[in-house]
Amino acid sequence: MALIKSIIIWIAGISVLILLFPVTFIIWLLVLPFDKHRVVIHWILIYQGMILSRIFSFRKIRIEGRENIVKGTTYVIISNHQSILDTLLLYGIRYKFKWVSKIENIKVPILGWYLKMADYIIVDRGNEESKVEMFEKSDRFLKNGISIMIFPEGTRSLNMEIGFFKRGAFQLAIQNIVPILPVVIDGTGGILPKHGLIFGSGSSLRIRVLEPILPSSFETTNPDDLALKISTLMSFQLKELRASDFTR
């Protein structure tokens, strides 16, 4: 039964993606001369992501703390990572940002084309030169008032817990003196875990946007120390999120 349900979900989701792509491409061509930072395409992807997240997750998604996002503020946005569904769900915070995406995604048909059209940031994690280019491009966007979205774990969790945070996101925040906006997500790993293609029954899907951490609250200029501090905070919030969900 799970296999049949998964086949139906994949067919429905991919069909919608294929149907929406020509329209997105035409709009991209029309606004290309005027949309320097590809903001229009990003907002189109936000609404497409929200549609696809409902198809792939097949349940209600609860988002808390959206009021913590101050409109017009430039952030380094970070989130824990449980599933490939996270990317779709995180569009639900509805904010202007650029994803930092691994180079493997650029090779996926349609997905890779979307990444290029939106001018998202691509990084080859095994290539030092690519990492330098990622930092340079991220710096440029932050200086132009465009937030960066990144998974500091660098990969999906196998056990739905928060793993080790790499220093990159925190180095960007320290160097550019911009606040960090932590986002905690839970439930996606139970629906579509890492390396899995079969959709499980999972649990409720929750996103909690935490209060921004201002540069004045970093208390360190060491990105590794800041990464540890914020990963501890987010791990605590993840436990609290699960506890509050259990009591409802």
N, C-alpha and C positions, 0 to 999 in steps of 0.2 A: 504493500500500500504506500509506504514511504517513497519507494522508487517511482511509482506512477505519479504521485503528487509532485515529486521533484521534477520529473520530465515536463509536466504541465506548467509548473512555475517557470522553468528555464525557457520553454518555448514562448510563453506569454511575455516574459521580460525581454528576451532577445528580439521578439517581433516588434514590441513597442519601441525599442531602441533603434531598430532598423527603419521603422516608419518615421520616427522623429528626426533622423539624421538628415535627410534631404532638406527639410525645412530649416533646420539649424544651419546647414551649410550655405543655403541661399541668404539667410539673414547675415551670416558671417561675411559673405562677399559684399553685401550691400553696405554694412557699417564699417568695413575694414579701413577705409580712408579716414574715418572720423573717430574710431574707437581705439585710440592708441594703446590703452592698457587692457583691451579686450573685456571691458566691464560688462558690456551687453551680453556677450557669449557666456560669461560667468553666471549672470543672473538667469539666463535661459537654462543653463545646466543645473542651477539650484532647483528650479521648478521641475525639470525632468527628473532630477535625483529624488525629489520628494515623491513623485509618481512611482518611480521604479522601486523605491524603498518600501512602499506599500505592497507592491506586487511581490517582491522577493521575500519580505518579512511576513506578509499576510496576517498582520495584526496591528493594533493601535500602538503608536510610538508616543511615549510621554516625554516631553521636554520641559525641564525645570531650569529656572535661573536665567532665562533669556534677557531679563531686565538688568542683569549684571553687565551686559554689553553696552558700552557707551558709544552711541552713534558718532561716527567721525573719528574715532580713536584708532590709531594704528597699533596692532598687536602682533606678537608671536603667539599664535594659537596652537596649543598642544592637546593631544588626546591619547588615551590608552587605545590599544589595538587588539581586537579579538577576532575579527572576521573581515572578509572582503566587503561585507555589507556596511561596515563602518563608514566608508567613504560616502555612500549614498545617504546614510542617516545624518551624517554631520553637515550635509547641505541644509538640514533643517534648522540650523541656527540662523540662517538667512543673513549672511554678512559678506562683505567684499573681501576676498582673500585669494591668494595663489597657493595651490597645493604644491608641496614638494613630493614628487613621485619617483619611484625607482624606474630605471631604464627599461626593465622587462615589460612594463605596462605599455610603453610606446610601440611595442611590436604587436600588440593585440589589435586586430581589425576593429574599426569604429572607435574603441576606447582610445587607442593611440591617436587617432585623428582628432578626437575631442580635446585631448591634452594639448595638441599642437595649436588648434584653433583658439583655445583659451589662453595660450601662452603660459601654461603652467611650467613649473621648474622641474627639470629632469636630472636625475643624478645616477651615475654608475657607481655604486657603493664600493666596487673593487678598484676604482680608478682615482688616484689622488688628484689628477688634473681636473677631472669631472667634479670632484668635491670642491675644489677651489672655485670653479666656474659657478657652482651652485651657490656658494657663499656670496660671490660677487653679484650675481643676479638677485639674490634675496636682499642684499644690502640696497641695491638700486630701487627695488620695489618698496622696501620699508621707508626709504628716504622720499619716495613719491607718495607716501600715505597709503600704501596698499599692504594689508596684513599678510602674514605668511602662516599657512597651516601645515603642521608636520606631526608625524607619529614619532616621538622620541625613542620608542623602543626599537624602531627600525624594521620590525617584523611582527607578525601576529602571534599572540600568546597561545600556547598549547593547552593551558589549564584555566584560562579566563581570568587569571590574576595579572597584576601589573608587574612587568619585568624590569630589567635594568634600563635606565634612561641613558642614551648617548648624549654627548655634550653639545652637539651642533645647534639645536634650537636655543639653548641657553647662552651659547656664545653669541648668537645673533642678537638676542635681547640685550645682553650686556654691552656689546659693541655699539649698538644703535640706540641705547638708552630708551627702550620701549617696554611697556608692560607685557607680562605674560598672561595669557588667558587660558587657564586650564579647563578642559572639558572631560568629564568622566562618562564613559559609555558602558552599558552592561546589557547582556542578554543575547547579543549577536553571535557570540561563540557557541551558544547552545543551539542556535538555529542552523548556522552554517560554519562549522569549525574549520580551522586551518587544514588544508589539503583535502577538505571534504567537498563533495558535490551533491550529496544527499541531504535534503532539508530535514532537520529534526523538529520535534515538537517545541523544544526550547522553552523559554519563559518570557515574561513581559520584557519589553524593550524600553530602556530608560536612558535618557541623556540628562546630565546635570552640568550646567555651566556654572563654574565657581566664580567667586569674585576675582577680578584681575589682581595680579601681584605687581605692584608698581616698582619701578627701578629703585626707589628710596627704601623699599622693603627687601631688596635682594640680600642685603647684609654681607655680600661677598662679591668679589670680581672674578672668582674662580668658577668657571662653568660646571665643573664636576661637582663642586659643593652645592651649587644651586640646583643641579639636576637631582641630587640626592634629597635635598630639602623638599622639592616639589613632588618627587615621586612618593615620598613618605606621606605628604599631604593628600595626594590623590588616592593612595592605597587606603588611607583612613576614610576618605569620602566614598570610595567604592564599597567598603564594608557597611558604612552608614546607609548608603543607597539600597543595598540588599536587605538590610534590617528593616528599613521603612517600607520596602515593597512587601516584605513578608507579613508585616503587621496590618496591611491594608485588606 
